[in-house]
Amino acid sequence: MLTSGMISPQKCCRFIAIAGVMVSAGTPMIRAQSDKTPGQAAPAAPPSILDRLHAMIGGGKSAWSDEQLRTMERLRDKAMESDYAYEELRHLTDNIGPRLSGSPQAQKAVDWVADEMRKLGAEVTLEKAKVPHWVRGVETAELTAWPGQAEGTKQKIVLTALGGSVGTPAEGITAEVVTVDNWKELRSLPAGAVKGKILLFNHPFDKELAATGHGLDAYGGSVVYRGAGPIAGANAGAVAVLVRSAGGGDYRSPHTGATAYAPGVTKIAAAAVTAEDAELLSTLSHEGKVTMHLTLTPQTLPDADSYNVIADWKGTAHPEQVVVVSGHLDSWDLGTGAIDDGAGVTVSMAALELMKELGIRPKRTVRMIAWMSEEEGSEGAAQYMKDHTTDLANHAGAIESDLGADHPTGIYYAGKPELGQKLRPVAQVLEKIGAGSLVNAPETGEDISGLTDKGVPSFAPIQDSRFYFNYHHTAADTFDKIDKKQLNENAAIMTVLAYALADEP
């Protein structure tokens, strides 16, 4: 599914280059892997056919004893019959609700997760981080003039402000709409064609690509317009930018997410319009002049104090060494953040709960982290790297789940191919639930990317992405989208893999 220079298995706030300007785009772009550099050690010889056959049938040397493998099977089976992750997610989404960083709900979620982990007997720490505090405000749009208009009428346009956007004046702006499909079309416009106007990027989400299981690639092709659109628009003289929603759900449901501004470039208001309204605007603007009245009143308030929730299930032999299981606790505010990323948090919580239920204490500490502010810049993860600079060498592995809760088919791992061979016995344990694949990937998650960069082996469930972007960052990201069996499959992967890494000799 992944190709070098395309996208990582998790959405994130990485950097992209548009017209030579680096901007934080809230998009899952990954760095292209470099060629072999001078002085680099020659790659190890590939395993022989006999070695590969031994691995496939479970023969050959294993890093884990038969007793440890049986423990993994017990954890897998217990996860599949558990109600824990499902009920915890229900409370997080239905009772606490959306959790935009800096909001009262985000703080409530921090306190609740901490209390739930204390109930299990975990050692809980709240690690402070400064996070953005952006609030949405009013967001309305209507067409005031267009070809074929009936006298005295207007047309409503459904949109939502992009995260971090500045506002229009309180009374709104009225301006002509110019539509382009991509960067090339924008560059081909005559000089001044966009000056003083509202610019729409009508770049469609590739549903066919998503339907083949390449949802992340489809998202990567669209989300760059959300990230860099306001910069390109401002450089062209636009007074506001609209982007077609970067998702496949349609049903006139707009898709929010972080946008970006560049130093020295005027900040202009930015919003995502629904796919249907993007098509409407494109059609009408190609027939003649279209004007819109647009009102957006978001505000960026002073950064707020928030926290990563750290819960340690202490190891018996090497408690100072940790294996991280994690998801991000914050969410966008349109829905209740069930698939993005309440599911990732609660399957990580379940890893500790399942070990408690079965009376399992591995040799190393299993550390559950509920990250804060992944959606708006990964400030929580950045703070963790600062706070743990001196003990990074004690991180034996890191796992992050941030692609929803649909059926997982296996494990992504960032590291040498030998790591995949070593994990073959673990994958065989997970084959019973259809999750026995092992795929090498350059990155495995935004919040753990700093650990990956420092050489910590990192992992993520390989989750079905065909439907994720129908709901992601929309008002439809709610608890009813969760299938309990599939959620438990994700909990099984997190728990079995965490135990395997934490109890390896």
Residue pairs with C-beta under 8 A, 6 or more apart in sequence:
1 213
1 214
1 216
1 217
1 439
2 8
2 9
2 30
2 216
2 439
2 441
2 442
4 30
4 32
4 33
4 442
5 30
5 31
5 32
6 29
6 30
6 217
6 220
7 27
7 28
7 29
7 30
7 216
7 217
7 219
7 220
8 14
8 28
8 29
8 30
8 216
8 441
8 442
8 443
8 444
8 445
8 446
8 449
9 28
9 216
9 403
9 412
9 441
9 443
9 444
9 445
9 460
9 462
10 28
10 400
10 402
10 403
10 443
10 444
10 445
10 446
10 460
11 26
11 27
11 28
11 216
11 219
11 340
11 402
11 403
11 446
11 472
12 26
12 27
12 28
12 374
12 378
12 445
12 446
12 447
12 449
13 24
13 25
13 26
13 27
13 258
13 374
13 375
13 376
13 377
13 378
13 446
14 24
14 25
14 27
14 28
14 29
14 30
14 446
15 22
15 23
15 24
15 25
15 29
16 22
16 23
16 25
16 27
16 29
16 224
16 227
16 228
18 183
18 224
18 227
18 228
18 231
18 232
19 183
19 232
19 235
21 228
21 231
21 262
21 265
23 227
23 228
23 231
23 260
23 261
23 262
24 227
24 258
24 260
24 377
25 223
25 224
25 226
25 227
25 228
25 258
25 259
25 260
26 163
26 223
26 226
26 227
26 257
26 258
26 259
26 260
26 375
27 219
27 220
27 223
27 224
27 226
27 227
28 216
28 219
28 220
28 223
28 446
29 220
29 224
30 442
30 443
31 442
31 443
33 442
44 418
47 55
47 421
51 60
51 421
53 59
54 60
55 421
55 424
56 424
58 425
58 428
62 69
62 425
63 422
63 425
63 504
63 505
64 72
64 425
64 426
64 500
64 503
64 504
68 500
68 503
69 425
69 429
71 358
71 360
71 499
71 503
72 426
72 429
72 496
72 499
72 500
73 429
73 432
74 358
75 354
75 355
75 358
75 360
75 492
75 495
75 496
75 499
76 429
76 430
76 432
76 433
76 492
76 495
76 496
78 354
78 357
78 358
79 350
79 354
79 488
79 489
79 491
79 492
79 495
79 496
80 433
80 485
80 488
80 489
80 492
81 488
82 350
82 353
82 354
82 357
82 488
82 491
83 484
84 346
84 349
84 350
84 353
84 354
84 491
85 343
85 346
85 347
85 349
85 350
85 487
85 488
85 490
85 491
86 346
86 482
86 484
86 487
86 488
88 116
88 346
88 349
88 350
89 338
89 342
89 343
89 346
89 479
89 482
89 487
90 479
91 112
92 109
92 112
92 113
92 337
92 342
92 345
92 346
93 336
93 337
93 338
93 342
93 478
93 479
94 336
94 479
96 105
96 108
96 109
96 112
97 105
97 336
98 105
98 331
98 332
98 333
98 334
98 335
98 336
98 337
99 105
99 106
99 109
99 329
99 330
99 331
99 337
100 106
100 134
100 135
100 330
100 331
100 332
100 333
100 375
100 376
101 131
101 132
101 133
101 304
101 306
101 330
101 372
101 373
101 375
101 376
101 379
102 131
102 132
102 133
102 134
102 301
102 303
102 304
102 306
103 133
103 333
106 306
106 329
106 330
106 372
107 306
109 329
109 370
110 126
110 306
110 307
110 309
110 329
110 370
110 372
113 309
113 311
113 329
113 345
113 349
113 370
114 124
114 126
114 309
114 311
116 349
117 124
117 309
117 311
117 349
117 352
117 368
118 124
120 311
120 313
120 352
120 353
120 356
121 356
122 311
122 312
122 313
122 352
122 368
123 311
123 312
123 314
124 309
124 310
124 311
124 312
125 310
125 311
125 312
126 307
126 308
126 309
126 310
127 307
127 308
127 310
127 383
127 384
127 387
128 305
128 306
128 307
128 383
129 305
129 306
129 307
129 308
129 372
129 373
129 379
129 380
129 382
129 383
129 384
130 303
130 304
130 305
130 306
130 379
130 383
131 303
131 304
131 305
131 306
131 330
131 372
131 373
131 376
131 379
131 380
132 164
132 300
132 303
132 304
132 373
132 376
132 377
132 379
133 300
133 301
133 302
133 303
133 304
134 163
134 164
134 298
134 299
134 300
134 301
134 376
135 298
135 299
135 301
136 160
136 161
136 298
136 333
137 161
137 167
137 296
137 297
137 298
137 299
138 295
138 296
138 297
139 159
139 160
139 161
139 271
139 295
139 296
139 297
139 298
140 172
140 294
140 295
141 156
141 157
141 158
141 159
141 271
141 273
141 292
141 293
141 294
141 295
142 154
142 155
142 156
142 157
142 292
142 293
143 149
143 154
143 155
143 157
143 284
143 290
143 291
143 292
144 154
144 174
144 291
144 292
144 293
145 289
145 290
145 291
146 155
146 284
146 287
146 288
146 289
146 290
146 291
147 284
147 287
147 288
147 289
147 290
148 287
155 280
157 273
157 277
157 280
157 281
157 292
158 252
158 253
158 254
158 273
158 274
158 276
158 277
159 242
159 254
159 271
159 272
159 273
159 274
159 277
160 254
160 255
160 256
160 271
160 272
160 334
161 256
161 269
161 270
161 271
161 296
161 298
162 226
162 230
162 243
162 256
162 257
162 258
162 259
162 270
162 271
162 272
163 256
163 257
163 258
163 259
163 332
163 375
163 376
164 258
164 259
164 260
164 261
164 300
164 376
165 230
165 259
165 269
165 270
165 271
165 296
165 298
166 261
166 267
166 268
166 269
166 270
166 298
166 300
167 269
167 296
167 297
167 298
167 299
168 240
168 269
168 294
168 295
168 296
168 297
170 295
170 297
171 295
172 293
172 294
172 295
172 296
173 198
173 239
173 240
173 269
173 293
173 294
173 295
174 291
174 292
174 293
174 294
175 196
175 197
175 198
175 239
175 240
175 291
175 292
175 294
176 196
176 197
176 198
176 289
176 290
176 291
176 292
177 197
177 198
177 199
177 200
177 242
177 281
177 285
177 290
177 291
177 292
178 189
178 193
178 194
178 197
178 198
178 199
178 200
178 238
178 285
179 200
179 202
179 281
179 282
179 285
179 286
180 186
180 189
180 199
180 200
180 201
180 202
181 201
181 202
181 203
181 282
182 201
182 203
182 225
183 232
186 194
186 199
186 201
186 232
186 236
189 236
192 237
193 236
194 233
194 236
194 237
194 238
195 236
195 237
195 238
196 237
196 238
196 239
197 237
197 238
197 239
198 238
198 239
198 240
198 241
198 242
198 292
198 294
199 229
199 233
199 236
199 238
199 240
199 241
199 242
200 241
200 242
200 243
200 244
200 273
200 278
200 281
200 282
200 285
201 225
201 229
201 241
201 242
201 243
201 244
202 244
202 278
202 279
202 281
202 282
203 221
203 222
203 225
203 243
203 244
204 222
204 244
204 275
205 218
205 219
205 221
205 222
205 244
205 245
205 246
205 247
205 248
205 275
205 469
206 217
206 218
206 221
206 222
207 218
207 248
209 215
209 217
209 218
209 221
210 218
210 219
210 248
210 465
210 466
210 469
211 466
212 466
213 464
213 465
213 466
214 465
215 248
215 465
215 466
215 467
215 468
215 469
216 403
216 465
218 248
218 469
219 246
219 247
219 469
219 472
222 244
222 246
222 247
223 246
223 257
225 243
225 244
225 246
226 243
226 246
226 257
226 258
226 259
226 272
227 258
227 259
227 260
228 260
229 241
229 243
229 259
229 270
230 241
230 259
230 260
230 261
230 267
230 268
230 270
231 260
231 261
231 262
231 265
232 241
233 240
233 241
233 268
233 270
234 241
234 265
234 266
234 267
234 268
235 265
238 268
239 268
239 269
240 268
240 269
240 270
240 271
240 294
240 296
241 268
241 269
241 270
241 271
242 270
242 271
242 272
242 273
242 278
242 281
243 270
243 271
243 272
243 273
244 272
244 273
244 275
244 278
245 253
245 254
245 255
245 272
245 273
245 274
245 275
245 278
245 474
246 255
246 257
246 272
246 469
246 473
247 255
247 469
247 470
247 471
247 472
247 473
247 474
248 469
248 470
249 255
249 469
249 470
249 471
249 474
249 476
250 274
250 275
250 276
251 476
252 274
252 276
252 277
253 274
253 474
253 475
253 476
254 271
254 272
254 273
254 274
254 334
254 474
255 272
255 472
255 473
255 474
256 272
256 332
256 333
256 334
256 473
256 474
257 272
257 332
257 375
257 473
258 375
258 376
258 377
259 270
261 267
269 294
269 296
271 294
271 296
273 281
281 290
284 290
306 372
306 373
306 380
307 372
307 380
308 369
308 370
308 371
308 372
308 380
308 381
308 383
308 384
309 329
309 368
309 369
309 370
310 367
310 368
310 369
311 349
311 352
311 367
311 368
311 369
312 319
312 322
312 365
312 366
312 367
312 368
313 351
313 352
313 355
313 356
313 361
313 365
313 366
313 367
313 368
314 361
314 365
315 321
315 361
315 362
315 363
315 364
315 365
315 366
315 502
316 361
316 362
316 363
317 363
317 364
318 363
318 364
318 365
319 364
319 365
320 365
320 391
320 394
321 364
321 365
321 394
321 395
321 396
322 364
322 365
322 366
322 367
322 394
322 395
322 396
323 364
323 365
323 366
323 367
323 395
323 396
323 397
323 398
323 399
323 498
323 501
323 502
324 367
324 368
324 369
324 395
324 397
324 398
324 399
324 400
324 448
324 451
325 348
325 351
325 352
325 366
325 367
325 368
325 369
325 399
325 494
325 495
325 498
326 344
326 345
326 348
326 368
326 369
326 370
326 371
326 398
326 399
326 400
326 401
326 445
326 447
326 448
327 341
327 342
327 343
327 344
327 345
327 346
327 347
327 348
327 370
327 371
327 400
327 401
327 402
328 341
328 344
328 345
328 370
328 371
328 372
328 373
328 374
328 375
328 380
328 402
328 446
328 447
329 341
329 345
329 370
329 371
329 372
330 337
330 371
330 372
330 373
330 374
330 375
330 376
330 380
331 337
331 340
331 341
331 342
331 375
331 477
332 340
332 375
332 473
332 477
334 473
334 474
334 475
334 477
335 471
335 474
335 475
335 476
335 477
335 478
336 342
336 477
336 478
336 479
337 477
338 405
338 477
338 478
338 479
338 481
338 482
339 404
339 405
339 468
339 471
339 472
339 477
339 481
339 482
340 402
340 404
340 472
340 473
340 477
341 374
341 401
341 402
343 401
343 404
343 405
343 482
343 487
343 490
344 400
344 401
344 402
345 370
346 487
346 491
347 401
347 405
347 487
347 490
347 491
347 494
348 368
348 369
348 370
348 399
348 401
348 494
349 368
349 370
350 491
350 494
350 495
351 366
351 368
351 491
351 494
351 495
351 498
352 366
352 368
354 360
354 491
354 495
355 361
355 362
355 366
355 495
355 499
360 499
362 499
362 502
362 503
363 502
363 503
363 504
363 505
364 396
364 501
364 502
364 503
365 502
366 498
366 499
366 502
369 384
369 447
371 378
371 380
371 381
371 384
371 447
372 379
372 380
373 379
373 380
374 380
374 381
374 402
374 446
374 447
378 446
378 447
380 447
381 446
381 447
381 448
381 449
381 450
382 450
384 450
385 392
385 450
385 451
388 395
392 451
392 454
392 456
395 451
395 454
395 456
396 456
396 457
396 501
396 502
397 456
397 457
397 458
397 459
397 498
397 501
397 502
398 444
398 445
398 448
398 451
398 452
398 456
398 457
398 458
398 459
399 444
399 445
399 448
399 458
399 459
399 460
399 494
399 497
399 498
400 444
400 445
400 446
400 447
400 448
400 458
400 459
400 460
401 445
401 460
401 461
401 463
401 490
401 494
402 445
402 446
402 447
402 460
403 460
403 461
403 463
403 465
403 468
404 463
404 465
404 468
404 472
405 463
405 481
405 482
405 483
405 486
405 487
405 490
406 463
406 464
406 465
406 466
406 467
406 468
406 483
406 486
407 434
407 463
407 464
407 486
407 489
408 435
408 461
408 462
408 463
408 464
408 486
408 489
408 490
408 493
409 434
409 435
409 436
409 437
409 462
409 463
409 464
410 427
410 430
410 435
410 436
410 437
410 438
410 439
410 461
410 462
410 493
411 423
411 426
411 427
411 430
411 435
411 437
411 438
411 439
411 459
411 460
411 461
411 462
411 493
411 497
412 439
412 440
412 441
412 444
412 459
412 460
412 461
412 462
413 419
413 420
413 423
413 438
413 439
413 440
413 441
413 444
413 457
413 458
413 459
414 440
414 441
414 442
414 443
414 444
414 452
414 457
414 458
414 459
415 440
415 457
415 458
417 440
419 440
419 457
420 438
420 439
420 440
423 438
423 500
424 438
426 496
426 497
426 500
427 435
427 436
427 437
427 438
428 436
429 496
430 436
430 492
430 493
430 496
433 489
433 492
434 489
435 461
435 462
435 489
435 492
435 493
437 462
439 462
441 460
443 449
443 452
443 458
444 452
444 458
444 459
444 460
445 458
445 460
448 456
448 458
449 458
451 458
452 458
457 501
459 497
461 490
461 493
461 494
463 490
470 476
471 477
471 478
471 481
